[in-house]
Amino acid sequence: MTDHQPKGLTDVTDVTELKPNLGRFGVWTPFAVTPEQAVEIEKLGYGAIWVGGSPAADLAFVEPILEATQTLQVATGIVNVWAAPAAEVAASYHRIEKAYPGRFLLGIGIGHPEHTEEYRKPYDVLVEYLDALDAANVPTSRRVIAALGPKVLQLSAKRSAGAHPYLTTPEHTAQAHHLIGNTVFLAPEHKVVLARDAEQAREIGRRTVEFYLDLSNYVNNWKRLGFSDHDLEKPGSDKLIDAVVAHGTPDDIAARLKEHLDAGADHVCVQVLGEPDDLLPTLAELAGPLGLS
């Protein structure tokens, strides 16, 4: 490989025909990590970095991460279809794919309906967005959809490589896997706090989870999973927080994350809560129990 040759996964494989393979565990962050952080995450054995926060359509953060690493993949978790025009996102996808074939996965979703002034059904907007990606030749095998309920889960199986559920439980993963089947990629996100003090961990977890208690798509999904109105009152019951935020020792957390794999997930996106400086130390502590290093 010359200094000018892009670092892709392969020069010959037709990635449009493969189910995504991001390894068993990846890292979900609400911001783009630095190239230096990406190098350390790759060394620890994590297969992908998922970047949330509704990134802009130019996806300019992707190439610096891929350039600094060798095999690490980058995914969006997710591009918000209300905010990022499909044509621009498609152009960004093709730019990245040309330079780093097989190392970028486009995650899209409807975001939070409460945060848009549009008076259109979110499902219809999502379908139109997928149609636009089809027209721009973005392959279904390199895109996934943020999906919680049965209707969007089924759409993800038909119109993409699979589903990226957020803020769910292994029980939801089992239900999703049963619905979409074995041939479709399933990559749930799960939050973690590396703290043995349960109350301290719950306090950290609530700082993030409480925001979602005002959003209907998450509340409705938790109700389908059996959580009560009491559980879903702000700031969220201990039962809810413990279900969606793993805490305890590294072994405790790893065991919880592996429940998603046992339930049918292909890949689990680990989101470290706490201070930004907690990211790499926590991932390092978890790597061994997760079987990564």
C-alpha positions in Angstrom: 0.0 0.0 0.0 1.5 3.4 -1.0 1.1 6.6 1.0 -1.6 7.7 -1.4 -3.6 4.5 -1.5 -6.8 4.6 0.5 -7.0 2.2 3.4 -10.1 0.2 2.7 -11.1 -3.3 3.9 -10.5 -4.9 0.6 -9.8 -4.1 -3.0 -11.9 -6.9 -4.5 -14.9 -7.8 -2.3 -18.2 -6.5 -3.5 -19.3 -4.9 -0.2 -22.8 -4.3 -1.5 -23.5 -8.0 -1.3 -22.4 -8.6 2.3 -24.2 -8.3 5.6 -22.3 -5.7 7.7 -19.6 -7.2 9.9 -18.5 -4.7 12.6 -17.4 -7.2 15.1 -19.3 -8.0 18.3 -18.8 -4.7 20.0 -18.5 -1.1 18.9 -18.4 2.3 20.6 -21.3 4.8 20.5 -20.5 8.5 21.1 -22.6 11.6 20.9 -19.7 13.4 19.2 -17.0 12.5 16.7 -13.9 11.1 18.5 -10.5 12.4 17.6 -8.3 10.4 15.3 -6.0 9.7 18.3 -8.9 8.3 20.3 -10.0 6.2 17.3 -6.5 4.7 17.1 -6.8 3.7 20.8 -10.3 2.3 20.4 -9.1 0.2 17.5 -6.1 -1.1 19.5 -8.6 -2.2 22.2 -10.4 -4.4 19.7 -13.7 -2.6 19.2 -14.9 -2.9 15.6 -16.7 0.3 15.0 -17.4 3.8 16.2 -21.0 5.0 16.0 -21.3 8.8 16.0 -24.6 10.3 17.1 -25.7 13.8 17.6 -27.5 14.1 14.2 -24.3 14.8 12.2 -24.4 17.2 9.3 -25.0 15.9 5.8 -21.3 16.4 4.7 -20.1 13.8 7.2 -16.8 15.5 7.3 -15.7 13.8 10.5 -15.6 10.4 9.0 -12.4 10.5 6.8 -10.0 11.7 9.5 -11.0 8.7 11.7 -10.7 6.2 8.9 -7.4 7.7 7.7 -5.9 7.3 11.2 -7.0 3.6 11.6 -6.6 0.4 9.6 -9.7 -1.7 10.0 -12.0 0.3 12.3 -15.4 1.1 10.8 -17.4 4.2 11.3 -21.2 4.4 11.4 -23.7 7.2 12.0 -26.1 6.7 14.8 -27.9 8.4 13.3 -28.2 10.9 10.5 -31.5 12.7 11.1 -33.7 12.5 8.0 -35.5 15.8 9.0 -32.3 17.7 9.0 -29.8 16.2 6.5 -30.9 16.2 2.9 -30.7 12.8 1.3 -28.9 14.0 -1.8 -26.1 15.5 0.2 -25.9 12.5 2.5 -25.7 10.2 -0.6 -22.9 12.2 -2.1 -21.0 12.0 1.2 -21.5 8.2 1.3 -20.1 7.8 -2.1 -17.1 10.0 -1.3 -16.3 8.0 1.8 -16.9 4.6 0.1 -14.6 5.5 -2.8 -11.8 6.4 -0.4 -12.4 3.7 2.2 -14.4 0.9 0.7 -16.4 -1.2 3.1 -15.6 0.9 6.2 -18.5 3.2 6.5 -22.1 2.3 7.5 -24.8 4.9 7.0 -27.3 4.9 9.9 -30.4 7.0 9.4 -33.5 7.7 11.4 -36.5 9.9 12.0 -35.0 11.4 15.2 -37.5 12.9 17.6 -40.8 14.0 16.1 -41.3 16.5 19.0 -38.3 18.4 17.7 -39.6 19.2 14.3 -42.3 21.7 13.2 -43.2 19.5 10.2 -46.7 18.2 10.1 -46.0 14.9 8.3 -46.0 11.4 9.4 -42.4 10.4 10.4 -42.8 7.0 8.8 -43.7 8.5 5.4 -40.7 10.9 5.7 -38.4 8.0 6.4 -39.7 6.0 3.4 -39.2 9.0 1.1 -35.7 9.4 2.3 -35.0 5.7 1.6 -36.4 6.2 -1.9 -34.0 9.1 -2.4 -31.1 7.0 -1.2 -32.1 4.3 -3.7 -32.2 6.8 -6.5 -28.7 7.9 -5.5 -27.4 4.3 -5.6 -26.7 4.0 -1.9 -26.7 0.3 -1.4 -29.2 -1.2 1.1 -26.4 -3.4 2.5 -24.4 -0.3 3.7 -27.2 1.5 5.5 -29.2 0.7 8.7 -32.3 2.3 10.2 -32.9 3.5 13.8 -35.8 1.3 14.7 -37.8 0.6 17.9 -41.4 -0.4 17.0 -42.5 -3.3 14.9 -43.4 -1.2 11.8 -40.0 0.5 11.5 -38.2 -2.7 12.4 -39.9 -4.4 9.5 -39.0 -1.5 7.3 -35.4 -1.8 8.3 -35.4 -5.5 7.2 -37.0 -4.7 3.8 -35.1 -1.5 2.9 -31.7 -1.7 4.6 -29.1 -4.0 6.1 -30.9 -3.9 9.4 -31.8 -2.1 12.6 -30.0 0.1 15.1 -32.2 0.3 18.2 -31.3 2.9 20.8 -32.0 2.9 24.5 -33.4 -0.6 24.6 -32.9 -3.8 26.6 -31.9 -7.3 25.8 -35.6 -8.2 25.9 -36.2 -5.7 23.1 -33.3 -7.2 21.2 -34.9 -10.6 21.4 -38.2 -9.3 20.2 -36.5 -7.4 17.3 -34.5 -10.5 16.3 -37.6 -12.6 16.2 -39.4 -10.0 14.0 -36.6 -9.3 11.5 -34.9 -12.7 11.4 -31.3 -14.0 11.2 -30.3 -12.5 7.9 -30.8 -8.9 9.0 -28.1 -7.0 10.9 -29.1 -6.0 14.4 -27.0 -3.5 16.4 -28.6 -2.2 19.6 -27.0 0.5 21.7 -26.5 0.1 25.5 -25.2 2.7 28.0 -22.7 1.9 30.7 -21.3 3.5 33.8 -18.2 1.9 35.3 -19.1 2.4 39.0 -19.7 -0.1 41.8 -21.9 2.3 43.7 -25.4 1.7 42.3 -26.8 5.1 43.4 -23.9 6.9 41.9 -24.2 5.0 38.7 -28.0 5.7 38.5 -27.4 9.4 39.1 -25.0 9.5 36.1 -27.4 7.4 34.0 -30.4 9.7 34.8 -28.5 12.7 33.5 -28.8 11.2 30.0 -32.0 9.0 30.2 -34.2 11.7 31.7 -34.2 13.7 28.4 -35.8 10.7 26.6 -38.7 10.5 29.0 -40.3 13.4 27.1 -40.1 11.7 23.8 -43.0 9.6 22.7 -41.2 7.0 20.6 -39.0 5.9 23.5 -41.8 6.1 26.1 -44.1 4.0 23.9 -41.3 1.5 23.3 -40.6 1.1 27.0 -44.4 0.6 27.6 -44.4 -2.2 25.1 -41.5 -3.7 27.1 -43.7 -3.7 30.3 -42.5 -0.6 32.1 -45.3 1.2 34.0 -46.3 4.9 34.0 -44.6 5.1 37.4 -41.3 3.8 35.9 -41.5 6.4 33.2 -42.1 9.4 35.4 -39.2 11.8 35.6 -36.4 11.1 36.5 -37.1 7.4 35.8 -37.4 4.6 38.3 -34.4 2.5 39.4 -35.9 -0.4 37.5 -35.9 1.6 34.2 -32.4 3.1 34.7 -30.9 -0.3 35.7 -32.5 -1.8 32.5 -31.0 0.7 30.1 -27.7 1.6 31.9 -25.4 -1.2 32.8 -23.2 -0.5 35.9 -21.0 -2.3 38.4 -17.7 -4.0 37.8 -16.3 -4.6 34.3 -17.4 -8.2 34.5 -21.0 -7.1 35.6 -21.2 -4.7 32.6 -19.8 -7.2 30.1 -22.3 -9.8 31.2 -25.1 -7.3 30.6 -23.9 -6.3 27.2 -23.5 -10.0 26.2 -27.2 -10.5 26.9 -27.9 -8.6 23.7 -25.7 -11.1 21.8 -27.5 -14.0 23.4 -30.8 -12.4 22.4 -29.8 -12.2 18.7 -27.8 -9.1 18.3 -24.9 -9.1 15.8 -23.2 -6.1 17.3 -23.6 -4.1 20.5 -22.9 -0.4 20.5 -21.4 0.6 23.9 -22.0 4.2 25.1 -19.9 5.3 28.0 -21.6 7.8 30.3 -19.9 10.2 32.6 -17.1 12.7 31.8 -15.4 12.8 28.4 -12.2 11.6 30.0 -14.0 8.5 31.1 -14.3 7.2 27.6 -11.0 5.4 26.9 -10.3 4.2 30.5 -13.8 2.6 30.6 -13.4 1.0 27.2 -10.0 -0.4 28.3 -11.5 -1.8 31.5 -14.3 -3.5 29.5 -12.1 -4.9 26.7 -10.9 -7.9 28.6 -14.3 -9.1 30.0 -15.8 -8.5 26.5 -13.2 -10.8 25.0 -11.6 -8.1 22.9 -8.1 -8.0 24.3 
